Amino acid sequence: MKGILDFIKENVSATFAREVVAVGHRIVHGLDLSQPVLLTPSSLATIKQAAVLAPLHNPPGLQGIEAATEVFTDVPQVAVFDTAFHQTMPPHAYMYGLPYDLYEKHKIRRYGFHGTSHKYLVEQAAVMLGKPASEINVITCHLGNGSSVAAVRGGQCVDTSMGLTPLEGLLMGTRCGDMDPAVVLHIQNQCGLSVKETDTLLNKKSGLLGLTGSNDLRAVIEGAGKGEARSQLGLDMFTYRVRKYIGAYTAALDGQVDAVVFSAGIGENSPFIRKLIAEPLHTMGMQLDAAANDKAVGRAGVISAPGSRVKLLVIPTDEELCIAEQTLQVVKGGAAAATGGAAAA
């Protein structure tokens, strides 16, 4: 952090350190915190508590907070949580069919992730649709090496594909996504794997990587084009699961969907993948415009046909901007009430 600050001072602005008014931190897991919060002993304790559910993300996040606090000593530090946007989900969407005391004692429930991205996409979709966010129903698809889908009613999340951890949901670059939980027990029994080894298998060695040998969807597409059966399988599984969630979330929104949004590395840059996902959905009122789809690479655009009942949108996500905006809201007092409530929790 000091090295980066020195570089900026030497190459960009000698007074940069004095110009910083706040530091915003992307924290993956905030338990049930629903707003960005000023970092205090109480909110830091919540982040540490949530580390058991995000062991790969929250501890490095805490290291980042410590480093930034040391370098920017008198500057407010704000945590923006990946889980926050999804805290409007109703209990019937976020609860698991497990004994209720596991939720009460251990906070085992669905939390959802990529929330900063989904929040930004909803706000931008509202602009493109010419309506307030509170008046739109959209399905947002954040498709990258990590992928998730969210159902949004009236600008608020009512369901999302990731769960207690980012492992649930879509097939991803190295994550397996949805599967029968008994598979985990069977793998451990048959292969003699420890809990840690099984976690590594599911999170880092599965998904497209486990199926095809590559977690890069571009390589999978290339392999499928050459007739490689496993690459074709991975491609089919990836696109099928996205379509399945779009269908499920259309039902969750009672069939009232204004738009489906594609974003992140794959969603923004791959007309081919968008075509495979969207074309079979034409009977659900989602009509793809092939020419518009081909042109929308790395930029915002409407890729649905003029008569499509449901708009199909491409929106490049900007999580950094969203974090900066929320950080300023907290510092300026725009989220003071929410901050106080979160700190009290």
Secondary structure, DSSP 8 states (H G I E B T S, - for coil): -HHHHHHHHHHT-TTHHHH---EEEEES--TT--S-EE--HHHHHHHHHHTTT-TTTHHHHHHHHHHHHHHSTTS-EEEEETTGGGGG--HHHH--SS-HHHHHHH--S---S-HHHHHHHHHHHHHHHTS-GGG-EEEEEE-SSS-EEEEEETTEEEEES--SSTTSSS--SS---S--THHHHHHHHHH---HHHHHHHHHHS-HHHHHHS-S-HHHHHHHHHTT-HHHHHHHHHHHHHHHHHHHHHHHHTTT--SEEEEEHHHHHH-HHHHHHHHGGGGGGT--B-HHHHHH-SSS-EE-B-TT-SSEEEE----HHHHHHHHHHHHHTTTTHHHHHHHHH-
